[in-house]
Amino acid sequence: MEENRSARDRELDETLEETFPASDAPANTVETGIGVGPLPVSPVVIDNREASQFELVVEGQTAVLRYERTPASLVLVHTEVPSSLRGRHLADALARAAIDAANAEGVPIVAVCPFVQAYVRKHPSRNTRPETDVP
């Protein structure tokens, strides 16, 4: 019976043997769409008006974007992310939240913070009002 099987059938059987047993952990691939582990939680940015800063708490540490509110604008002064949290795009989330808040209030932003200036240049569609850079 083994002789009656084509070379393609034998190759397929070998491939199947290599990909099983079914007790192996599922792969997270485009084909399977299976994810392993918990889904990442989107960070929640808080506008702490008393401290004049947007805040993002992760693992007990706080990343901040300090600002000054005026009747005519939201001045974004300084972004600070603890070194152990860097590389997670937390400053991006803070900048997005600040721009969204300014847009909701109908005021332009004034980006004093170099990070926010770069963010706005990289993501111009995020800012629906004319942005004012301070050199």
N, C-alpha and C positions, 0 to 999 in steps of 0.2 A: 504494500500500500504506500510506503514511503517513496517508492520510485515513481508512483503516479502523480505525486504532487509537483507542481511547477517550482522553479527556483524562486519566483516571486512569493509564492505561498510560504516557502521555507524562510525567506527573509522576513516576512511579516510575522511569522511565529517567533523568530529570534528577537525581533523588536519588541513584541508583546512580552516575552519572557523578561527582557531587560527593564521594562517599565512597570512591572508588577513585582511584588505582591501589592494588593490593594491596601495593605496596612501602612504603606508609605504615606508620609504627610502630603497633602495636595499641593500642587505647585501653583503659584500665583502668576499665571501667564495670560496673555491676551486671549488665547484659545479657550482656556477654562474659565477665566473671569473669577476665579476663586481667590478670596483674600484670606490670609491667615493672621490671626491676632486681632486686637481691638482696633476700631476705626480711630484715626486721629481726631482729637477734639479741637475745634476751631477756637482760637483764643478770644476772650471777651475783653474788649477795651472799655474802660470806665473813664468818663469825663469827671475828674475830681476838680470841680470849680473852686473849692476852698483853697486848694493847693495850686491852682492854675496849671494843671497838667493832665494829660491823658495818661492812663496807667494800664498796665497789662501784667498781671501776676501769674507767674509760671513757677512751679516747684518752690513756692514760698519766697521767690525773689521778684522784684518789681522793675519792669522796664518803663521808662517815662518819656513823654514828649512835653516839654515845658512850653507854655504859651503866655501871651498877654492878650486879653480881650479889650478891644476898643469898640466904640459904637460903629465905626466904619470898617473894621477888619479884624481878622484873627491872626496875630503875629506869632509864628511858630519859631521859637527861640533855640531850643536845644533838645536833641534826642540822646538818651542814654540807656544802654542795654548792659546788664551785668555780663562780665566776660564769660561766665559759664553758660549763658543762654545765647551767645552769639552764634550766628549761622542758621538760625531758625526763622528768619524773616519777621521777627517781632517788630523791628523798626518799621518795616513796610506796613504792618498792621496798624501801628500807631499813626503813621502818615495818612493812610487811607481813612482812618477814623476821624482825624483832624480835618481833612479835606471834606469828608461827608458832613461833618458838623458845620463847617463854614457854609457849605452849599445849602444845608437845611435852614440856616439862619439868614441866608441871603447876603452874606458878606464875603469879600475876597480874602484870600490868605496873603500874608506877607511872609515869605520864606526867608528867615534870617539863618536858620539852621542849614549848614551845607548838605546834610543828608537829605533833608526835605527838598532842597533845591534840586538835587540830583534825581530824587524820586519823581518830582513833577516833570522834569525833562524826559525821564524814561517812560512815564505813564501820563502823557498829556490828556488823554480822554478822561482821567479821573477828576480833573479839575474843570468844572463847567463854567466857572467865572474867570475872568482875566486874572492871571497870577502876577504878583508883584515881587520881583527879586530884589533883595537888598545886597549890593555888592560887598 
